[in-house]
Structure formats: C-alpha cells, structure tokens
Amino acid sequence: MGKPSSSSRSADRIAVGVDESGDGHVAEVTVKDRETTKHRVRISRAERERYGGEDVADLVRRSFEFMLAREANTSILREFDLSTIERYFPEYAREIVLR
C-alpha cells in the first residue's frame, strides 16, 4: 500500500494510501469512528479527470468526507469504483468538483 497522506483536518479520522494500478489508482482507506472500517477504492484515469483529482489521495479523502456527512462509515461499501458514489448520491459529481 502507498504512503498514507495526512494533510487534512480529517487526517486523524480518514487515512488514505494510494498505489498506481493499471489505468489508474487503488486507494486503501481506513476510517476511524465508533467502529474502524477499511475500504478499497479504484480510481480510473477518467474518474480522476472527471472529479478533478490531481492529488488522488486528496480526492479520495474528500469523497469520504462527502459520504461520511451522509452516512456512517459502516454503511460505506468495502470495495468500489469511485464513480459508484454517484449511484447512491447523484449530487456527488457536482459537489466534489466544487470543493
């Protein structure tokens, strides 16, 4: 797993490690809350460009902040493609790009 990034107010709650993989990246995410959860997120090059993710770790962290504002970490899928978030939250693309 890649080196964890810690540049955010949520760094103590959300740890993100990113590795390159094929046509994109894979992020390993740990969310510490009442229950600690681990997640694996696939980010394609197209998703990174669509959501404005020059810094992939930052994009993933912001995406988790977005989801955690709407649901508990235990409700977040354990493995998914980044664009899957839009299926559950149609406003995701609009809001994540504005951040």
Secondary structure as the mmCIF struct_conf table of DSSP 4:
data_model
#
loop_
_struct_conf.conf_type_id
_struct_conf.id
_struct_conf.beg_label_comp_id
_struct_conf.beg_label_asym_id
_struct_conf.beg_label_seq_id
_struct_conf.end_label_comp_id
_struct_conf.end_label_asym_id
_struct_conf.end_label_seq_id
HELX_LH_PP_P HELX_LH_PP_P1 GLY A 2 LYS A 3
STRN STRN1 PRO A 4 SER A 5
BEND BEND1 SER A 8 SER A 8
TURN_TY1_P TURN_TY1_P1 ARG A 9 ARG A 13
STRN STRN2 ILE A 14 SER A 21
TURN_TY1_P TURN_TY1_P2 GLY A 22 ASP A 23
STRN STRN3 GLY A 24 VAL A 31
BEND BEND2 ASP A 33 GLU A 35
STRN STRN4 THR A 37 SER A 44
HELX_RH_AL_P HELX_RH_AL_P1 ARG A 45 ARG A 50
TURN_TY1_P TURN_TY1_P3 TYR A 51 GLY A 52
BEND BEND3 GLU A 54 ASP A 55
HELX_RH_AL_P HELX_RH_AL_P2 VAL A 56 LEU A 68
TURN_TY1_P TURN_TY1_P4 ALA A 69 ARG A 70
BEND BEND4 GLU A 71 GLU A 71
HELX_RH_3T_P HELX_RH_3T_P1 ASN A 73 SER A 75
BEND BEND5 ILE A 76 ILE A 76
BEND BEND6 ARG A 78 ARG A 78
STRN STRN5 GLU A 79 ASP A 81
TURN_TY1_P TURN_TY1_P5 LEU A 82 SER A 83
HELX_RH_AL_P HELX_RH_AL_P3 THR A 84 TYR A 88
TURN_TY1_P TURN_TY1_P6 PRO A 90 GLU A 91
HELX_RH_AL_P HELX_RH_AL_P4 TYR A 92 LEU A 98
#
